[in-house]
Amino acid sequence: MAQLDRAAKRLQSALDNLERVVESRAPGAGEAELRAALEAAQRENSALQDAADAVATRLDKTITRLKATLES
């Protein structure tokens, strides 16, 4: 989970950097390529967030089952 969190943070940082570059560029100077890269990074970020959410849900369920087993 920590590795996934670190990857998500690195990806968010990359997205932030891309957004700054896109905003600072003159219109038309590679803007289409930068926007495509930004959109791809945003899709990857979304996929990582979904994976992190799924892992967190599974961990919560496992912890609940372990607690119930230990209390029995």
HUZI-V517519 format. One record per residue. N is the residue number from 1. RES is the residue in one small letter. SS is DSSP state (@ for helix, = for strand, . for the rest). BURIAL is 1 if it has 24 or more other ideal C-beta (glycine too) atoms within 12 Angstrom, else 0. Layout:
BEGIN
N,RES,SS,BURIAL ; N,RES,SS,BURIAL
END
This chain:
BEGIN
1,m,.,0 ; 2,a,@,0 ; 3,q,@,0 ; 4,l,@,0 ; 5,d,@,0 ; 6,r,@,0 ; 7,a,@,0 ; 8,a,@,1 ; 9,k,@,0 ; 10,r,@,0 ; 11,l,@,1 ; 12,q,@,0 ; 13,s,@,0 ; 14,a,@,0 ; 15,l,@,1 ; 16,d,@,0 ; 17,n,@,0 ; 18,l,@,1 ; 19,e,@,0 ; 20,r,@,0 ; 21,v,@,0 ; 22,v,@,1 ; 23,e,@,0 ; 24,s,@,0 ; 25,r,.,0 ; 26,a,.,0 ; 27,p,.,0 ; 28,g,.,0 ; 29,a,.,0 ; 30,g,.,0 ; 31,e,@,0 ; 32,a,@,0 ; 33,e,@,0 ; 34,l,@,1 ; 35,r,@,0 ; 36,a,@,0 ; 37,a,@,0 ; 38,l,@,1 ; 39,e,@,0 ; 40,a,@,0 ; 41,a,@,1 ; 42,q,@,0 ; 43,r,@,0 ; 44,e,@,0 ; 45,n,@,1 ; 46,s,@,0 ; 47,a,@,0 ; 48,l,@,1 ; 49,q,@,0 ; 50,d,@,0 ; 51,a,@,0 ; 52,a,@,1 ; 53,d,@,0 ; 54,a,@,0 ; 55,v,@,0 ; 56,a,@,0 ; 57,t,@,0 ; 58,r,@,0 ; 59,l,@,0 ; 60,d,@,0 ; 61,k,@,0 ; 62,t,@,0 ; 63,i,@,0 ; 64,t,@,0 ; 65,r,@,0 ; 66,l,@,0 ; 67,k,@,0 ; 68,a,@,0 ; 69,t,@,0 ; 70,l,@,0 ; 71,e,@,0 ; 72,s,.,0
END
